[in-house]
Amino acid sequence: MDPFGRVVDYLRISITDRCNERCLYCMPEGYKGWEKTQDHLTAEEIIRVVRVATSLSFRKFRLTGGEPLVRRDIVEIVRAMSAIPGVECIGLSTNGTKLAALAGPLREAGMRTANISIDALDPALYHRITGGDVQTVIAGIRAALDAGFERVKLNCVLMRGVNEQELWPLACFAAEHGTPLRLIELMPLTSADVLTEKNFLPVSEAMRILSAHDELIVEPNQRLGWGPAKYYQFRNNGSLVGFIGALTNPHFCETCNKMRLTADGKIRPCLGDHGEIDLRETLRHAPTDEAVREVLQAALLAKPREHLFREQYRPGRPMTAIGG
């Protein structure tokens, strides 16, 4: 439990800061601040963190990046994590471009859920936003469903003047595939100017856009995973859409249950706060797990009441370096 009475049992682990796409809201143009390979946590170090975290009642884990699927040993990491007593669920956050080939092996290794980013269905617009090919993402989504992932969710970051017209097509695509769609407010995680009044699209406006096509019925008791999304169901097409309003929802942080581990071994109690505690040096030099446990406990005690995104927040390093 953190200092504000929140049960924190969810650790998001970035296994690489590298990515094969260049999303507008995640990576600054021309970014070259990659961590050196030897600075990334090894598979053994990641497994050690998970083992110690379970002794602190962490039960849910998600592998993120960068793009986690560019790391060649991800299947082995998942298999080792799934063998640790106390690990209840392992999830994945991915852009989906490499998932078609890896969905089956990951599921067999113990991966249970996947969140897949798809900010547009239009191929040209998708390429403009990410630099990638949307057809590879669609193939990844279908592969995850075919592999029997227990839950697949689609994530779309809202950008005014960029992808408003894609929201209803994405909702229809999600309904066709039986997957929830989550719409996420833009956050200042690349540079200070990534978030402006001109390009910020609040979830309330996204709701109005979608309501012009189908009635949204609130589902106050719907929980899909452990995130902060507020879910609605379309009356006619029946699919679920979740809204994540990190900037416009004043109660957004009240039930936060997560911390993050960056690829270079920093524990980050809050995505929207600069506070980090180095864990890598402890992992590499401490002979016992008790020292690792103490760092995790210190990070838990340092978790702030709420993020700083509404306070002219200026990111110290971009999202790809922090972890999704």
N, C-alpha and C positions, 0 to 999 in steps of 0.2 A: 504494500500500500504506500502511496506517495504522501507528501506532507498535507495534501488537501483531501485525503480520504478516498482517493480513486484507486481501484484495484488495477494494477498494471501487470498484465500477464501475457503481453503480446510484443514480440521483438521482431523488427524488420531488419534483415541482414543484407546489406549490399555486398555482393561477392566480387564486383568489379565496377570501376568507374568508366570503363570503356563502353562505347555504344556504336552500333552500325547505322544509326540514324542521327539526324541533327534537328530535333524538334525545336520550334521557335521559342517555346516557353521553358525549355530545359537546359539548353546548351548555348552559350553566347557564340555569335558568329566569329569564326576563326579561332575558337578555343583550342589551346594546346597544353592545358595544364594537367595532363594525365599523370597519375601516380606511376612511379616505376613499378615494374612487376614485383620486385623484391619487397616493396612497401605494402603490397596487398597481403591480407591475411591468407595463410595457407589453409588447405582443406582441414588439416589436423587442428589448426588454431580455431577455425570456425566451429568444428565439432566440440572442442573443449569449451568454448563459450556457451554453446547450447547445453552441454551437460551441466555446467555450473548454473546456468540460468534456470534450468528446471528445478534446481535445489532452492531457488528463490520464488518458486511457484509460477514461473513463466511456462505457459502451456501451448501457446500458438506462435508459429514462426512463419515468416514470409521471406523468400529470397528475391532480392531486387538488384538493381544496378544503378547507373548505366543500364546495359542490357545483359541480364544474367545469363542468357543463353549463349553469349559469346565466350563464356568460360568453359573450357573443354572438360573439366572434371565435375560439372554440376550434377550429373547423374550419380556419381560416387558420393558426393556431398549429401544429396537427398537420401541415398540408401543408408548412409551412416547415421544421419539425423533420425531417420525413422526407427532405428534400432535402439534409441536412447529412451529408457523408461521416463515417463512424464511428458513426452512430446505427444500432444493430442492431434495436432494438425500442422501440416506443412503446405504453404501456399506459394504461389509464384506471381510476380508482377512482371509483365513482359510486353514488348511491342509486337510479339507474335510472328515476326518475320522468319524466325528459325524454328518455330514450334511444330511445323508439319512433320519434320523428321524426328523430333525429340519428344513429342507428346506421349507416345507409347512407352518408351524407356523410362521417362519420368514417372508416369503413372505406376508402372511396375515397381519402381524404386520406392514408392511411398508418397509421391506428391498427390495431394487431394484436391486442391482448388487452383484456379488460375484467373487473374485479372488481366485482361488484354486491352491495350490502348488502341483505339481507332477513332481518330478525330474527324474523319470524312470518308465517305464511300466513293466520291468522285475521284478518279485516279489522278487527274491533274492537280486538284486541290490537295489531295493527300500528299502528293509529292512536294508541293509547295510548302506544306506545314512541316513535313518530316524528312524530306529528301529520299523517301523510300517508295516501295511499290505496294499498293494496297492489296493486290491480289495475293501476295505472299502472306499477308495478315489474315485474309479471309480463309486461306488454306490452313493456317495455323489454328484458327477458331474451330473450323470443322474437324481438324485432327484431334483437338482437345476433347470435343464432344464425342467423337468416335472412340477415343481411348478410355472413356468412362470417368473423366474427372467428375467429382461429386458436385462441383459448382463452377461454372464459368461466367464471369461478369465482364461486360464491355465498358471501358472507360473513355469518356470524351471530355477534353478540356474546352471550355467555352471561350470563344474569342470573337468579340464584336467586329463586324466587318470582314470576317474570315469564314466562319463555318455555321452561322445561324441557319442557312438554308439546308444544311445537312442534318439538322436535328430530327426532323420527321422521317427522312429516309433511314437514318440510323435506328430510330424507334421501330420502324417496320422490319428492318433487317434483324433486329434483336427479337422481335416477335416471331419471325419466321424460324429462327434458330432456337427459340425457347430459352433465351438468355436475358437476364436483367441488363438494362443500360443505365450507367451512372454518369450524370453530367456534373462536372467539377468546375468551380470558379477558378479563374486564373489567379495564381499567387506569385508574388515577387521573388522568384527563386532562380532567375538567371542574372538579371541586373535590375537596378532600380527602375529603369525606364521600360521594363517589360510590362509593367502594370500601369496603365494610364486610363483616364476617364474615356478616352477615345476607343480603346480596345477591350475594356472590361465589360463583360456581359454577366449580370447577376443571375442567380438561379431563378429569381422571381420572374424575370423577363423570359427566360427559357421556358418556364411553365406556361406563360401566356402564349408563346409561339406554338407549343405543342397542344394547348387547349383549343386552338383554332381548328385542329384536325380531329381531336377525340377528347371526350371528357376524362379528366383525371380525378380519380377517387382516392382519397388519402387512406393509407394503410398504416395506422399509428403503431400497430404491434408487429409489423413486419421487420424481421432482422435477418439479413443475409450476411453472415460473417460478423466482423467485429468493428466495422468502420462506422463513421458518423452520418452516413447517408439517411435521408428521410425519404421513404418510399411511397409511391403512388402507383395505382393500377389504371391502365386505360380501359374504359368501359367496353369498347367494342373489340379492340384487338387483343385484350386480355393480358398484355405483357406488363412487366414491372419496370418503372423508371425511378431511379434514385437521384436525389439532388444533394450535392455536397457544397454547402455555402460557407467556406472558411472565413470569408471576409464579411458577409452580410448577416450571418447568424451570430448574434451576441452570446449564445449559449453553446457555441461550437465546441469549446474545450472542456465543458463541464464533466463529460464522461470519457475523456481521453484515457485510453488504456495501453498506450504503446510507447516504446522507445526505439531508437534506431542505432544500428552499428554500421559505421561507414566502411568502405572497402579497405581503407588504410588503418582501421582499428581504433576509431574514435567512437565512444558512446555519446550519442546525442539525445538528451532527454526530450527535446521538443524540436520539431522541424523548423518552426518559425521563431527560433531563438538561437543566438550565436553560441550558447554554452555547449562545450564538448569536454569530455574527459578521455585522456589517452589510455587505451587498454592494451595496445600492441606491445609496448615496452614491458608491461607486466606479463603478458602472455609469453614473451620471449626470454624473460629473465627470472620470473618467479618460479621457484621449484614446486610450489603447492598450489592447489586450486583455491585455497582460502584467500590468497591475495587477489585472485581474479574476482572472487565473490565480493570482496570489500570494494573493489572498483565499481562493480555493478550496483551495489547498495548505495555508494556515494552518488552515482548518477541518478538513481531513483529518488534520493533525498533532494537532489538539485532540480528536479522537474518543476518548471514554473507553473503558475496557476493557468496562464493562457499565453497564446502566441503573440508576437509583436507585429503581425502583418498590417494592422490598422494604424501603426505608429510610424509611418514613413520608413519602414524597414528596408535596410540596404543589405542585400545578401553578401556574406563574406566569401562564399564560394558557390558555384552554381549547383543546380539540382543533381546533375550527373555525378558530381563529386560527393554529394551528401548521401544519396540513395533515396529511392522512391518510396 
